[in-house]
Amino acid sequence: MTIIEIIELLKKHRLKQTEKRAGLLKIFRENEREFQLHEIVIEMRKTFPCVAQQTIVTNLESFVDAGLIVKNKVENEFTFSMSNHKVS
């Protein structure tokens, strides 16, 4: 998925377009797997070294609310993955 497609996806779901949100969605679209929060933080900090974990969590929750990301509880930890619904 290109950055233009990611921006269009954010617009479609009425989410403000930011570099961090686009970067977060790109992680999910490129890897197509389930992530634990600490894995997402590691991936995001490769591109945005100073991003706060709370910023990532806030954006993930926005994506969950918009139906872009699915949040699951596995044992005592939450995991996140792209929604199985067609979102593009």
Secondary structure in CASP SS format (residue, H / E / C, confidence):
PFRMAT SS
TARGET T0000
AUTHOR 0000-0000-0000
METHOD secondary structure of the structure
MODEL  1
M C 1.00
T C 1.00
I H 1.00
I H 1.00
E H 1.00
I H 1.00
I H 1.00
E H 1.00
L H 1.00
L H 1.00
K H 1.00
K H 1.00
H C 1.00
R C 1.00
L C 1.00
K C 1.00
Q C 1.00
T C 1.00
E H 1.00
K H 1.00
R H 1.00
A H 1.00
G H 1.00
L H 1.00
L H 1.00
K H 1.00
I H 1.00
F H 1.00
R H 1.00
E H 1.00
N H 1.00
E C 1.00
R C 1.00
E C 1.00
F E 1.00
Q E 1.00
L H 1.00
H H 1.00
E H 1.00
I H 1.00
V H 1.00
I H 1.00
E H 1.00
M H 1.00
R H 1.00
K H 1.00
T H 1.00
F C 1.00
P C 1.00
C C 1.00
V C 1.00
A C 1.00
Q H 1.00
Q H 1.00
T H 1.00
I H 1.00
V H 1.00
T H 1.00
N H 1.00
L H 1.00
E H 1.00
S H 1.00
F H 1.00
V H 1.00
D H 1.00
A H 1.00
G C 1.00
L C 1.00
I E 1.00
V E 1.00
K E 1.00
N E 1.00
K E 1.00
V E 1.00
E C 1.00
N C 1.00
E E 1.00
F E 1.00
T E 1.00
F E 1.00
S E 1.00
M E 1.00
S C 1.00
N C 1.00
H C 1.00
K C 1.00
V C 1.00
S C 1.00
END
